[in-house]
Amino acid sequence: MKKMAAGILFFHLAIAFSFFMPGAAAASASYVSKDGQFELTLEDSAKKRPESSTWQSTVKMWRQARGKRELLWSAELFGDPLIRNPIFGRDGSFCIFAHHDRWELFKNGRSIAFAKFHRQYPKDSSLFVSPQPNLLELEDGDNPAVLVWDREDDAWQAFAIGSEKNIEASPVLVAHWNELTRARIRQRIANKEEVQETELEFLAVRRNPEDRAIFDKLLRGEKVVSLAPDDLPQPPRAAWVSVDDPYFFVKEDRARIIGDRLLALFDQKPMQKEVYCHGTQKLFYLGQVSGIVELPTPIRKEAGTMRILVKSEQASASEYLEAALRQQTRDQIDLTDEISFAFSSLPPGKYRVKAIWDRTAPFTDRDRAGAGDYESNWSDPLEVAAAGDAQVILECSRRNGDSSLYAEDERAAMDWKAGALSLWSGDPNGRTELFPGNPSLWILKTNFVAPGKRFDLSRITVLTWPKPPAPPFQGRQLERPVFPPPLIVAWRTGRRDGLNPATLAILDEHGCAFHPQEPSTNRHSAVAQFQGFPRAAETFRLAGYNVTGDLLFDYTVTNHVRVDPKKLQPQPFPIETDIDGLKIQVTGIKLFEPMPNLPGPSRGCMVQATVMDTRNATNAWRVESGFFFDSHGNFIAPVEMCREEKVVGIFARAITGYSPTGGQSKRFEFAVERPKQ
């Protein structure tokens, strides 16, 4: 969820930043009142300092009279130049609009704070899931007042624009404002005007029996309401969509889902409060069909279009989910031959599902496979219950056409299973596998596997580092990576007879364990990276454990990326070394203090040393810190090394200067007795 929220924030930043990119056209936006008399414009501020990184716009109010455009007032607006839902005063003296997660009131060029707002993303849990937590109405007239409804407390705030004073929300006024707002929302619905989801939430909270029909019709998919577009990009809300899984596709009907949620609010169904986040919404009256499509060959490059059809036995029309398939490298370590899908907003009933992989151009085969395509059979009937999830596995392998159309796919499937084809074949960043990743080429013998189960291991590999990019400054060479690449273990998850270990470990000949970073997972697979493993050993063991620490499997693995062991000889302090005219004297090391927010012990230490440049005495060289490594070349903390490692190496740099163009760096290594952490 955190990633998804970060993605939404990045989208906003990207839009706003585009207004201020060097060379970009001046930002401008225009909003006209319903009667056409007034226009609100946003322009790049001429008052913004060139060196300032703060977003700043100029808001201008114009009057259209007798064919002339008259400027009434202007004001400076700070923050991104995106506003929503402007409300105009009848004489143009003021304007109210949504900005960021609050509402702004400008009166004759002045910004006026008129209410306290719940934030768009409340820290406290909420029953509501739409982006805007407040509803605003204007009671216009000789003494205009702005009315703000806070859905979290079902409470009103009111502000007199003329006197610039708060209005006490008495029970009589609250009843009046409730009825006024409800009548206006109903009128907007009748006029087919766009309605915000927050306005429908207001009706649900009021629980007027006449309004329930609106939510019923939304639930059935009837176009009873013209919904305003969401002001935030978002993934489907009826099923959690992991941003780590590029092969999970969802089809939803936004109106149905809104109807489902609002009807539950209206009927006062037991609803779990949750912090606002799209993707966590529970269904009450609708259900879903979800499943996996198994493909006969891995997805490579641009791989055509996947179409999944769901057909109701109660209706003749089918619903379609269409997704472009292409090879992805994000959050993956191997190719895949399956995708996941969900139809997340289906009325209860019986359904059948079918998959068509439109593999070959022209990609127009909608209901049946064409030549060179694949399709599955229709599934058996699936019973979808309210708030239920009917699951299915579709084998999309039936062919249509001459066998020569499938020859390339057959070769790719065979090469992939043999380990000769991988995600990194032809990688544009220059990454390659140091040895083919097929697990059968690594596993020497099986020591133990839990009865009746199997660990669906898909790849063991070590990748080279990417090609270094072009140096950012002319004449400066980028250093090659010092840290050795990790061993990567990938396995499939979610299989009915599969083992999904809670923890993995690599065991050396002494039984000492090397642990990976926390695995990255999606709906299909998991990937663990071992920064340290017995690189110099002929073999090692790969073991998996369940949450209680019981052994699930134990394999002996041949080390196909074996390196020569490092011969580490401990030296007493002071340690002296000469590097290209630098005389370095190391007098000791100091371990970093443990920090509670770090996932593990520090792999580094402070190096206490003096440096003298015999060629240029004016250079101020220094040695700041170093990294521990073991006899296998792993850069890991001493406490994580094999118990037989009595000596550790320390990699350090002597550096001078700070500028990327003017700084210099010299590498050196030394060895000491293994310190205690």
C-alpha angles and dihedrals in degrees: 000000000000090000092050092050089049090051091053091048091049090052091056092046091049093052094046094043091053088067091062104037113128111266094016120131118262112275116247137166133175133204124185126202118244092253091050093234098112136042128194117203134187119207137171106276116249087202094062112111113237092231094050119103093196116112110241132173136175116237114207130188116207132189121214109212131155091347092305129114113223124190110228101178144331135208141180119255119200121203131042115338095243120113132171139202102005117201118202128210114235092247097037093244092122142021133192125201141162113258125174105326097331144052123259125211119200118185119184090333097315126113111227126193105221108164146015112246138203107237122252090245104038118204088217120073117265140198090219129081106183117107099242114068096186135060119208129199131177121222097201127192138092090325104032118201132187116223122203122193116200108204095197091064097021086231137136133227121190133193129190106224095199098052093026091226134129119255117223111243100229119182090253092052092045091054089048093049092047093053093042093052094044091051091050093049091049089049092051090051091049091049091051090240119154112274126201118232088237089062090056089048087056090056091048092053091050089056096205106171091225091062097054091080089065092060092043091055092046089052090054091050096251115152094237093136133042100222118211112237115262114265091218129053108242143172119241112296102209094068129029109251112204111220086208092067115070091181100060112101127185133193116198140164107228094200092052092049092049089049090050094052096043093047089053089051091048093048090044094235114182101272127183113232113233139176109263109272128139113237099043099083117131121218121232109172100015130064137197144228114218134169153127129279112211113209128204094227134025121268108259131179112318100356105179128246132318114213121188118189125200116191124192118219087215096054135041099220121085128217118228133210113195124187132171110232120214136155110272128196097184114112092348137107099184142029117266135220097195141058134196126227142178135194093204106184111047125145113240114276144088121308140177123209133205134179128213120188103203091203101161131055139290085046095207100117100121107163103019138023119266130205110310093015132111131223141177129225119260109273123243113269112290120208110221113197129190109280087003134126119217109199129203141173116217121198103210101191108108111122133215121197141011117347091235088071089065100042095099092049090050091053091047092051091049094046091048093051090047091052094244094112123055143159087267098055102124093000108182091218092059098248115151136174114255088213131008110276101223104130092219088066091056106037110086097180142346112243097179141351125177109259115269093006138094135201103232095216111182105176145004112188149142117218127207115240115265119267109275113256123242111286111265092224128046114256095014118116120211115230120243115246114277098195114082115241117263128250108249124209119189128184138172120252134200098039115145094235095029132118117229106190120213090211137014129204138182112218123204128209091279094051092252113148129230113198128206132228114270107292121252110228140187135168093285110032150004130222127201124188122207110204087184130038136139095287094169096047124098092225140004137179129254112206134178129201136193125234092277093051097255116148114254100175141351123196130181107225129201111229104232093172096053118162132195113268118251115243104224118191116185116234127202120236132291094053116190127198137170121217121174094321095324117121107204123188116188111199098178149318131250122207118230116250111254113258120210094218094057117095093225146358118302118270090205144062140194112263114215105209146137123222129200124189107214091190100048116017092187092070112101104216123183141176113218111171144345141206127236121233134179134220089276092058094250115148097219138132116276091240089060095051125101112279089241092063101102095164129048131198123226122209114201142163133224107214139182130190129011107234118102087229099041105034123102131200135194123189125218138166137206136169133230138174112285109273123220117247 
